[in-house]
Structure formats: C-alpha cells, structure tokens
Amino acid sequence: MSVNWIVVPFVIWIVFIYWSLMLSSRVVSFEWFPKWTISITFAVIVSVISGIWSILRRPLKHAFKNFYQSGFITLILIVPVFDALTYLLTNKTIHYQTKYEITSPGPSTNRFGRCDYGIWIKEISTDRWKLLCISNPKSKTKENTGTVWVTAKTGAMGAYIVDYQFSPFRK
C-alpha cells in the first residue's frame, strides 16, 4: 500500500507534465502575465516554509537541503500549471485572419529533433507571435495569400490556437 502512495501520484504527475507540454506548443499567454515571477515567488515561499519547518525537526544541515529540494520540486510542479490553466480557462472561441511567416527550421519537437518548417502566426487577442510546426509548406500554402485564418480560444490568461487554414483571399 505504501508503494501506491508514491507510484500513483508520480504517474499522475508524468501524465500532467506530458499533457501540459502538448498544450504549450499552442498556448499563447498575455505578455503582461508574470508567469515566471509567480512561479519563482511561490517556490521561494514554499522553500522558506520547508526550511523553517525542517529547523524545528532536524539539525541545521538538513534545513538547507530541504530548502533547496522543496524549492526545486515546487518550481517543477508549478511551471506547467500556467499552460494548463490558460487552456482550461478559455471561454470564448474567435476566428480571425492574420499574417504569417514560414521559417526553416521549425520549432523543436523534442530534445534532439526539430520540425522541418515552422509557421509564425500572430495571435490577435494577445498580440504575440507563436511558432507552430508545419510539415510541408508548399502543400498547405496558396500563392500570394499572405494571410491565414486562425481559430483560437481566448480567456483571461491568454489564448489557445485550435486550428489554422490558409486563406485564398487577401485582407
């Protein structure tokens, strides 16, 4: 039974990390949203509490170890939460036409690989550019279009790009 208390949360955490990494490729947060400031502040607060709690129970050398370990674990746990929250808190679907740029090589797909091509799409509600994978730009793009139709879900923390299609018309 004690093994289940470790294995089950670990598996749930791995699944959550994988899901949030899949989401992060299409999530665009607002520029004003202080994702890293909140993450680091929360990790420092948890570290200080853990260090103080450790001083009360163990020798001082263990307090520093608990301080760093709890801060690192908290940082690892909280960073992916923002992409998941941005996705889950989207409440409005919008369709818009925007500019795009195709680049080579594209974004990284894993530690060792990259897409052959990438497409930079300007997300309207956050006013930021997002790089997405595209396998073959010649099969998807139309001559002299310059614009792409984007379907995105928006919310309080940012937007999630659901789909994009190349437009045969200019804006």
C-alpha positions as CSV (number, residue, x, y, z in Angstrom):
1,M,0.0,0.0,0.0
2,S,2.8,2.5,0.7
3,V,4.2,2.0,-2.8
4,N,0.9,3.1,-4.3
5,W,1.2,6.4,-2.4
6,I,4.4,7.1,-4.3
7,V,3.7,5.5,-7.7
8,V,0.2,6.7,-8.4
9,P,0.9,10.5,-7.8
10,F,4.2,10.1,-9.8
11,V,2.3,8.6,-12.7
12,I,-0.4,11.3,-12.5
13,W,2.4,13.9,-12.4
14,I,4.1,12.4,-15.5
15,V,0.8,12.4,-17.4
16,F,0.1,16.0,-16.4
17,I,3.6,17.1,-17.5
18,Y,3.1,15.4,-20.8
19,W,-0.3,16.9,-21.3
20,S,0.9,20.4,-20.4
21,L,3.9,20.1,-22.8
22,M,1.5,19.2,-25.6
23,L,-0.6,22.2,-24.7
24,S,2.3,24.6,-24.5
25,S,3.0,24.3,-28.2
26,R,-0.3,26.1,-29.0
27,V,-0.8,28.2,-25.9
28,V,0.0,31.9,-26.0
29,S,0.0,33.8,-22.7
30,F,-0.5,37.5,-22.4
31,E,2.8,39.5,-22.2
32,W,1.7,41.2,-19.0
33,F,1.1,37.9,-17.2
34,P,4.0,37.3,-14.8
35,K,4.3,33.5,-15.2
36,W,7.9,33.3,-14.0
37,T,7.6,35.8,-11.2
38,I,4.6,33.9,-9.7
39,S,6.5,30.6,-10.1
40,I,9.7,31.7,-8.5
41,T,7.9,33.6,-5.7
42,F,5.8,30.6,-4.9
43,A,8.8,28.3,-4.9
44,V,10.7,30.6,-2.6
45,I,7.8,30.9,-0.2
46,V,7.4,27.1,-0.1
47,S,11.2,26.7,0.3
48,V,11.3,29.1,3.3
49,I,8.4,27.4,5.0
50,S,10.0,24.0,4.4
51,G,13.4,25.2,5.7
52,I,11.8,26.7,8.9
53,W,9.8,23.5,9.4
54,S,12.9,21.4,9.0
55,I,14.9,23.5,11.5
56,L,12.2,22.7,14.1
57,R,12.5,18.9,13.5
58,R,16.1,18.2,12.4
59,P,19.7,19.6,12.5
60,L,20.5,22.8,10.6
61,K,22.3,21.0,7.7
62,H,19.1,19.2,6.8
63,A,17.3,22.6,6.7
64,F,19.3,23.8,3.7
65,K,18.8,20.5,1.9
66,N,15.0,20.7,2.4
67,F,15.0,24.4,1.4
68,Y,16.6,23.6,-2.0
69,Q,14.7,20.4,-2.6
70,S,11.3,21.8,-1.8
71,G,12.0,24.9,-3.9
72,F,13.1,22.9,-6.9
73,I,10.2,20.4,-6.7
74,T,7.7,23.3,-6.3
75,L,9.2,25.1,-9.4
76,I,8.9,21.9,-11.4
77,L,5.3,21.4,-10.3
78,I,4.1,25.0,-10.8
79,V,5.6,26.0,-14.2
80,P,3.4,23.6,-16.3
81,V,0.3,24.7,-14.4
82,F,0.0,28.0,-16.2
83,D,-0.3,26.5,-19.7
84,A,-2.9,24.1,-18.4
85,L,-4.8,26.9,-16.7
86,T,-4.7,29.0,-19.8
87,Y,-6.2,26.1,-21.8
88,L,-8.8,25.3,-19.2
89,L,-9.9,28.9,-18.6
90,T,-10.6,29.7,-22.2
91,N,-14.3,30.6,-22.6
92,K,-14.6,32.3,-26.0
93,T,-13.8,31.0,-29.5
94,I,-12.8,33.5,-32.0
95,H,-12.0,33.3,-35.7
96,Y,-9.7,35.9,-37.4
97,Q,-7.5,36.4,-40.3
98,T,-3.9,37.3,-39.6
99,K,-0.4,37.4,-41.2
100,Y,2.1,34.6,-41.1
101,E,5.7,33.8,-41.9
102,I,7.2,30.4,-42.8
103,T,10.7,29.7,-41.5
104,S,13.1,26.8,-41.8
105,P,14.0,25.1,-39.5
106,G,10.8,25.0,-37.4
107,P,10.4,24.7,-33.6
108,S,12.0,21.8,-31.7
109,T,9.8,18.8,-31.3
110,N,11.8,17.1,-28.6
111,R,15.3,17.2,-27.2
112,F,17.0,16.0,-30.4
113,G,14.6,16.9,-33.2
114,R,13.1,19.8,-35.0
115,C,10.3,20.3,-37.4
116,D,11.4,20.9,-41.0
117,Y,9.4,24.1,-41.2
118,G,7.7,26.4,-38.8
119,I,5.0,28.9,-39.2
120,W,4.8,32.1,-37.2
121,I,1.2,33.1,-36.6
122,K,0.3,36.4,-35.0
123,E,-2.3,35.7,-32.3
124,I,-4.7,38.7,-32.2
125,S,-6.1,38.7,-28.7
126,T,-2.6,38.5,-27.0
127,D,-0.9,40.5,-29.8
128,R,2.0,38.0,-29.8
129,W,3.6,35.7,-32.4
130,K,3.5,31.9,-31.9
131,L,5.7,29.4,-33.8
132,L,3.9,26.2,-34.8
133,C,5.2,23.1,-36.7
134,I,4.3,22.6,-40.4
135,S,5.4,19.6,-42.3
136,N,5.3,20.8,-45.9
137,P,4.7,24.5,-46.6
138,K,4.1,24.1,-50.3
139,S,1.2,21.7,-49.8
140,K,-0.5,24.0,-47.3
141,T,0.1,27.5,-48.6
142,K,-1.5,29.1,-51.6
143,E,0.4,31.5,-53.8
144,N,0.4,35.2,-52.8
145,T,-2.0,34.8,-49.9
146,G,-0.1,36.4,-47.0
147,T,-2.9,35.6,-44.5
148,V,-4.1,32.7,-42.6
149,W,-7.5,32.0,-40.9
150,V,-7.0,31.1,-37.3
151,T,-9.4,29.6,-34.8
152,A,-8.5,30.3,-31.2
153,K,-10.0,30.0,-27.8
154,T,-9.3,33.0,-25.6
155,G,-9.6,33.6,-21.9
156,A,-8.3,35.7,-19.0
157,M,-4.7,34.3,-19.1
158,G,-4.2,34.0,-22.8
159,A,-5.2,32.0,-25.9
160,Y,-5.1,28.5,-27.3
161,I,-4.7,28.2,-31.1
162,V,-7.1,25.4,-32.1
163,D,-6.6,25.4,-35.9
164,Y,-5.3,27.5,-38.8
165,Q,-6.1,27.4,-42.5
166,F,-4.5,29.3,-45.3
167,S,-6.8,31.9,-46.9
168,P,-7.1,32.3,-50.7
169,F,-8.1,35.9,-50.2
170,R,-6.1,38.9,-49.0
171,K,-7.2,41.0,-46.2
